[in-house]
Amino acid sequence: MKNCTRKNCTWLPAALRVLFLFPLLGTAPAHAADAPLTVGFIYVGPKDDYGYNQAHAQGAKAVAALPGVKIVEEENVPETLAVQKTMESMVKLDGAKLIFPTSFGYFDPHVLKVAGKFKDVSFRHCGGLYTEGKHPANVGSYFGYIDEAEYLSGIVAGLTSKTGKLGFIAAKPIPQVLRNINSFTLGARSVNPKVTTTVVFTGDWSMPVKEAEAANSLIDQGIDVLTAHVDSPKVIIELAERRGIFTTGYHANQAALAPKGYLTGAEWNWSKVYTDYVNWVKAGKEYPHLLRGGLKEGFVKASPYGKAVSAATKAKAEDAKAKFMKGTMVIYKGPLKDNAGQVVIPAGVEQKQTDIALESMSYLVEGVVGKTH
C-alpha cells in the first residue's frame, strides 16, 4: 500500500483539552502560531492491517484534520536501526517537532538514542516504558487501560458462548498481554463462573500462519468464541467466520471481516490521545511524561455490538461499562487465584487500574487454560 509520507501528507485543524493523569514533569517549547507543526507517525506494519497499526493510523488521520498541522507517516518500519533512520529523517528533512514511534520495541535503544540527539523534539512512545530520572526529558510514554474494554468483551463472550469454552490467541506473555487475557476471562466468569479461556502464545506479534493454526486447533477443541492480542487479528477473525464461530476484536473494529460472528471488541481511541498531545505542544503547555486513561477518559472504547448479541447480554455489558465510566469498577480484587491455585491478590485487597503492581503482572487467573512459559 502506498504511504502517506513526506511528499503527500496533509495539513489540517485542532481543539481538545489535554488530560493530565500523572504529575506534570516538563514544558513543551512554544510553537510559532504562524508555522505549521509537523508531526511524525511511525508504524511497524501496514496502516490497513485491521489491527494495531490501523488503530494508530486512525489517530494520525484525526491529527491531520487539525488546523496548522502537517503529518508525515512511515509504515512497515522494523524495530531495528531502520526506525532510528526514519526518526532522524523526519526531524532533519521534514522538520518534525513531535514524533510518535508507535511500536513497543522502538523504545530502547532506538527512541532513547535519537531523542538524545534532538533535545528540542518531543518523542512520545506507546507502551508506558518511561522512567523518571532515567530517560531523557523530551521522551514520554502513553498507554490505555484497554483491559477495561476486554472485560466487557469477556462479558459478551461468556454470555454468548454455548460451550462455555473461549479461546485467546496471544503473541507473548508480557504483562500487558496477560492483563488482557485475565481481564477478558474475569469479565466472562463474572457472568458465567464455569467459563474457561484456553490461551495459545504464538511467540511474536505478527505470525499469521501460526495464528491460523492456533485458531483451527482451538475451534477443533470446541471453542466457540475466539479473540486475540496480536498485531493484526485479521487472519483469526476471518478464519473464525468461515468456520462459523463467534469472535471479539482487538485494536480496531474488525466487524467488516465477520458480519455474522463479530460480537464486539476492545478498540483504541488514539484520536483522543494524539489530538490532545498536538494541542498541548502547539500551546507550549506543560506535559505529562506518563499518560494513561481508560473508558472514562476516552482512551479506549468497545466496538458496537454485533447482530448475534442478545438484548440481555448488551444490558449486562452496558451495566459494567457504566461502572467503569463512574470509576467504581475494580477488575482486580481479592481473593483472586491464578490458574495454579495460588492466591495472587488476598481477600480485602483491591488493585485499581493505576496500581503499579498490574504493570508487572506475571500470572494467568483461575479459569485460563495455559501457561506463561
BABAZA-820054 format. One record per residue (C-alpha): x, y, z. Coordinates in steps of 0.5 Angstrom, whole numbers, plus 500, padded with zeros to 3 digits. Each point is the difference from the previous one (the first is absolute). Layout:
BABAZA-820054
<u:X | v:Y | w:Z>
...
This chain:
BABAZA-820054
<u:500 | v:500 | w:500>
<u:503 | v:507 | w:498>
<u:502 | v:504 | w:506>
<u:497 | v:507 | w:502>
<u:507 | v:502 | w:501>
<u:505 | v:507 | w:499>
<u:497 | v:501 | w:493>
<u:493 | v:499 | w:501>
<u:498 | v:502 | w:507>
<u:494 | v:504 | w:502>
<u:500 | v:507 | w:504>
<u:494 | v:501 | w:505>
<u:495 | v:502 | w:506>
<u:501 | v:500 | w:509>
<u:496 | v:500 | w:506>
<u:500 | v:495 | w:506>
<u:502 | v:501 | w:507>
<u:506 | v:497 | w:503>
<u:498 | v:494 | w:505>
<u:506 | v:500 | w:505>
<u:499 | v:494 | w:504>
<u:507 | v:500 | w:503>
<u:505 | v:505 | w:503>
<u:502 | v:506 | w:495>
<u:507 | v:499 | w:499>
<u:502 | v:505 | w:494>
<u:499 | v:505 | w:496>
<u:499 | v:500 | w:492>
<u:503 | v:505 | w:496>
<u:495 | v:505 | w:498>
<u:498 | v:499 | w:493>
<u:500 | v:506 | w:495>
<u:493 | v:502 | w:498>
<u:501 | v:501 | w:493>
<u:504 | v:494 | w:499>
<u:497 | v:493 | w:499>
<u:502 | v:495 | w:505>
<u:503 | v:494 | w:496>
<u:498 | v:493 | w:504>
<u:503 | v:493 | w:498>
<u:497 | v:494 | w:501>
<u:504 | v:493 | w:499>
<u:497 | v:493 | w:500>
<u:503 | v:493 | w:500>
<u:495 | v:497 | w:495>
<u:495 | v:503 | w:495>
<u:495 | v:505 | w:501>
<u:494 | v:496 | w:498>
<u:501 | v:494 | w:504>
<u:494 | v:500 | w:503>
<u:504 | v:500 | w:507>
<u:505 | v:503 | w:504>
<u:503 | v:505 | w:494>
<u:493 | v:502 | w:497>
<u:498 | v:502 | w:507>
<u:506 | v:505 | w:501>
<u:499 | v:502 | w:492>
<u:492 | v:502 | w:502>
<u:503 | v:504 | w:506>
<u:505 | v:503 | w:495>
<u:494 | v:502 | w:495>
<u:497 | v:504 | w:506>
<u:506 | v:504 | w:501>
<u:501 | v:501 | w:492>
<u:493 | v:503 | w:501>
<u:502 | v:506 | w:505>
<u:502 | v:507 | w:497>
<u:507 | v:502 | w:500>
<u:503 | v:492 | w:500>
<u:504 | v:496 | w:495>
<u:500 | v:493 | w:501>
<u:506 | v:495 | w:497>
<u:499 | v:493 | w:500>
<u:504 | v:494 | w:499>
<u:497 | v:492 | w:500>
<u:504 | v:494 | w:501>
<u:506 | v:502 | w:504>
<u:503 | v:495 | w:503>
<u:503 | v:500 | w:508>
<u:507 | v:501 | w:497>
<u:505 | v:506 | w:498>
<u:495 | v:501 | w:495>
<u:495 | v:504 | w:505>
<u:506 | v:504 | w:502>
<u:501 | v:502 | w:493>
<u:493 | v:501 | w:499>
<u:499 | v:505 | w:506>
<u:506 | v:504 | w:498>
<u:498 | v:501 | w:493>
<u:493 | v:502 | w:503>
<u:504 | v:505 | w:504>
<u:505 | v:502 | w:495>
<u:496 | v:500 | w:494>
<u:493 | v:502 | w:502>
<u:501 | v:504 | w:506>
<u:496 | v:496 | w:505>
<u:500 | v:502 | w:507>
<u:495 | v:495 | w:502>
<u:501 | v:492 | w:499>
<u:496 | v:494 | w:501>
<u:504 | v:494 | w:500>
<u:494 | v:495 | w:501>
<u:503 | v:493 | w:500>
<u:502 | v:497 | w:507>
<u:507 | v:498 | w:498>
<u:502 | v:507 | w:497>
<u:502 | v:503 | w:507>
<u:506 | v:497 | w:503>
<u:505 | v:502 | w:497>
<u:497 | v:503 | w:494>
<u:496 | v:506 | w:502>
<u:505 | v:501 | w:506>
<u:506 | v:501 | w:496>
<u:496 | v:504 | w:495>
<u:497 | v:504 | w:505>
<u:507 | v:502 | w:503>
<u:502 | v:503 | w:493>
<u:494 | v:504 | w:499>
<u:498 | v:503 | w:507>
<u:495 | v:505 | w:497>
<u:496 | v:495 | w:497>
<u:495 | v:496 | w:504>
<u:499 | v:493 | w:500>
<u:494 | v:496 | w:502>
<u:500 | v:493 | w:500>
<u:495 | v:495 | w:501>
<u:500 | v:495 | w:506>
<u:502 | v:503 | w:506>
<u:507 | v:499 | w:501>
<u:503 | v:507 | w:502>
<u:503 | v:500 | w:507>
<u:501 | v:507 | w:503>
<u:507 | v:501 | w:502>
<u:503 | v:495 | w:495>
<u:497 | v:502 | w:493>
<u:501 | v:507 | w:496>
<u:495 | v:506 | w:502>
<u:498 | v:500 | w:493>
<u:497 | v:493 | w:500>
<u:494 | v:497 | w:503>
<u:495 | v:495 | w:499>
<u:493 | v:499 | w:500>
<u:495 | v:494 | w:500>
<u:493 | v:498 | w:502>
<u:496 | v:495 | w:504>
<u:498 | v:496 | w:494>
<u:498 | v:494 | w:505>
<u:494 | v:504 | w:502>
<u:497 | v:499 | w:493>
<u:503 | v:493 | w:500>
<u:496 | v:499 | w:507>
<u:494 | v:502 | w:496>
<u:501 | v:495 | w:494>
<u:501 | v:495 | w:505>
<u:493 | v:501 | w:503>
<u:497 | v:500 | w:493>
<u:504 | v:494 | w:498>
<u:498 | v:496 | w:507>
<u:493 | v:501 | w:499>
<u:500 | v:498 | w:492>
<u:504 | v:494 | w:500>
<u:496 | v:494 | w:500>
<u:506 | v:495 | w:502>
<u:503 | v:504 | w:506>
<u:507 | v:500 | w:496>
<u:503 | v:506 | w:498>
<u:507 | v:501 | w:496>
<u:505 | v:505 | w:500>
<u:506 | v:500 | w:495>
<u:506 | v:505 | w:503>
<u:506 | v:502 | w:498>
<u:505 | v:500 | w:506>
<u:499 | v:499 | w:508>
<u:502 | v:507 | w:501>
<u:496 | v:504 | w:506>
<u:495 | v:504 | w:495>
<u:498 | v:494 | w:496>
<u:499 | v:496 | w:507>
<u:496 | v:505 | w:502>
<u:495 | v:500 | w:494>
<u:500 | v:492 | w:501>
<u:498 | v:501 | w:507>
<u:495 | v:506 | w:499>
<u:496 | v:496 | w:495>
<u:500 | v:494 | w:504>
<u:498 | v:503 | w:506>
<u:494 | v:504 | w:496>
<u:498 | v:493 | w:497>
<u:500 | v:497 | w:507>
<u:496 | v:506 | w:503>
<u:494 | v:498 | w:497>
<u:502 | v:492 | w:499>
<u:504 | v:497 | w:505>
<u:501 | v:494 | w:496>
<u:503 | v:503 | w:494>
<u:508 | v:498 | w:498>
<u:504 | v:504 | w:496>
<u:506 | v:496 | w:496>
<u:506 | v:504 | w:498>
<u:505 | v:499 | w:495>
<u:506 | v:504 | w:499>
<u:503 | v:501 | w:493>
<u:507 | v:503 | w:502>
<u:499 | v:506 | w:496>
<u:496 | v:506 | w:498>
<u:498 | v:498 | w:493>
<u:500 | v:493 | w:499>
<u:494 | v:499 | w:495>
<u:502 | v:492 | w:499>
<u:501 | v:498 | w:507>
<u:494 | v:505 | w:502>
<u:495 | v:496 | w:494>
<u:503 | v:493 | w:503>
<u:498 | v:502 | w:507>
<u:493 | v:502 | w:498>
<u:499 | v:494 | w:497>
<u:502 | v:496 | w:506>
<u:496 | v:504 | w:505>
<u:494 | v:499 | w:495>
<u:501 | v:493 | w:500>
<u:500 | v:499 | w:507>
<u:493 | v:503 | w:501>
<u:502 | v:507 | w:501>
<u:494 | v:505 | w:497>
<u:502 | v:507 | w:502>
<u:507 | v:502 | w:498>
<u:504 | v:506 | w:501>
<u:508 | v:502 | w:499>
<u:505 | v:505 | w:502>
<u:505 | v:500 | w:494>
<u:502 | v:506 | w:496>
<u:494 | v:498 | w:495>
<u:494 | v:496 | w:502>
<u:498 | v:500 | w:492>
<u:502 | v:492 | w:499>
<u:497 | v:498 | w:506>
<u:493 | v:504 | w:499>
<u:500 | v:497 | w:493>
<u:501 | v:493 | w:502>
<u:495 | v:500 | w:505>
<u:495 | v:503 | w:496>
<u:501 | v:495 | w:495>
<u:499 | v:494 | w:505>
<u:494 | v:503 | w:503>
<u:502 | v:502 | w:507>
<u:500 | v:507 | w:503>
<u:506 | v:505 | w:501>
<u:501 | v:506 | w:504>
<u:505 | v:505 | w:497>
<u:506 | v:504 | w:503>
<u:504 | v:506 | w:498>
<u:495 | v:503 | w:495>
<u:493 | v:498 | w:497>
<u:500 | v:493 | w:496>
<u:493 | v:500 | w:500>
<u:500 | v:500 | w:492>
<u:504 | v:494 | w:500>
<u:495 | v:496 | w:504>
<u:493 | v:502 | w:498>
<u:497 | v:494 | w:504>
<u:504 | v:498 | w:505>
<u:503 | v:507 | w:503>
<u:498 | v:501 | w:507>
<u:503 | v:507 | w:502>
<u:508 | v:502 | w:501>
<u:505 | v:504 | w:504>
<u:502 | v:506 | w:496>
<u:505 | v:505 | w:501>
<u:498 | v:507 | w:499>
<u:506 | v:503 | w:498>
<u:497 | v:506 | w:497>
<u:499 | v:503 | w:507>
<u:507 | v:499 | w:503>
<u:503 | v:503 | w:493>
<u:496 | v:506 | w:500>
<u:501 | v:501 | w:507>
<u:507 | v:500 | w:499>
<u:501 | v:504 | w:494>
<u:495 | v:506 | w:503>
<u:505 | v:500 | w:506>
<u:506 | v:500 | w:496>
<u:497 | v:506 | w:496>
<u:499 | v:504 | w:506>
<u:506 | v:499 | w:503>
<u:497 | v:497 | w:506>
<u:503 | v:495 | w:506>
<u:499 | v:493 | w:498>
<u:500 | v:493 | w:504>
<u:506 | v:495 | w:499>
<u:495 | v:494 | w:501>
<u:493 | v:501 | w:498>
<u:494 | v:495 | w:501>
<u:493 | v:499 | w:499>
<u:494 | v:495 | w:499>
<u:493 | v:500 | w:498>
<u:498 | v:506 | w:505>
<u:506 | v:504 | w:497>
<u:498 | v:498 | w:492>
<u:507 | v:497 | w:499>
<u:496 | v:493 | w:498>
<u:494 | v:498 | w:498>
<u:495 | v:494 | w:499>
<u:498 | v:498 | w:493>
<u:493 | v:501 | w:498>
<u:496 | v:493 | w:502>
<u:499 | v:495 | w:494>
<u:494 | v:497 | w:498>
<u:501 | v:494 | w:504>
<u:500 | v:503 | w:507>
<u:493 | v:500 | w:503>
<u:497 | v:506 | w:504>
<u:501 | v:497 | w:507>
<u:508 | v:499 | w:498>
<u:500 | v:507 | w:498>
<u:497 | v:502 | w:506>
<u:505 | v:496 | w:505>
<u:506 | v:503 | w:496>
<u:497 | v:507 | w:500>
<u:499 | v:500 | w:507>
<u:507 | v:498 | w:501>
<u:502 | v:506 | w:496>
<u:496 | v:505 | w:504>
<u:504 | v:498 | w:506>
<u:507 | v:501 | w:496>
<u:497 | v:507 | w:498>
<u:499 | v:501 | w:507>
<u:506 | v:498 | w:502>
<u:497 | v:495 | w:505>
<u:502 | v:493 | w:496>
<u:506 | v:497 | w:503>
<u:502 | v:494 | w:496>
<u:506 | v:497 | w:504>
<u:498 | v:499 | w:507>
<u:501 | v:494 | w:505>
<u:499 | v:495 | w:502>
<u:503 | v:498 | w:493>
<u:504 | v:494 | w:498>
<u:504 | v:498 | w:494>
<u:499 | v:494 | w:496>
<u:504 | v:496 | w:504>
<u:496 | v:501 | w:506>
<u:505 | v:505 | w:503>
<u:497 | v:507 | w:504>
<u:503 | v:506 | w:496>
<u:495 | v:505 | w:503>
<u:498 | v:499 | w:507>
<u:493 | v:501 | w:503>
<u:498 | v:507 | w:501>
<u:506 | v:503 | w:495>
<u:498 | v:504 | w:494>
<u:505 | v:501 | w:494>
<u:497 | v:506 | w:497>
<u:502 | v:502 | w:493>
<u:505 | v:505 | w:502>
<u:503 | v:494 | w:504>
<u:508 | v:500 | w:498>
<u:499 | v:492 | w:502>
<u:496 | v:499 | w:494>
<u:505 | v:503 | w:496>
<u:505 | v:493 | w:501>
<u:494 | v:495 | w:500>
<u:503 | v:493 | w:499>
<u:494 | v:495 | w:501>
<u:494 | v:498 | w:497>
<u:494 | v:500 | w:504>
<u:496 | v:494 | w:502>
<u:496 | v:498 | w:494>
<u:505 | v:501 | w:495>
<u:503 | v:493 | w:497>
<u:507 | v:501 | w:498>
<u:507 | v:502 | w:503>
<u:504 | v:506 | w:499>
<u:507 | v:497 | w:499>
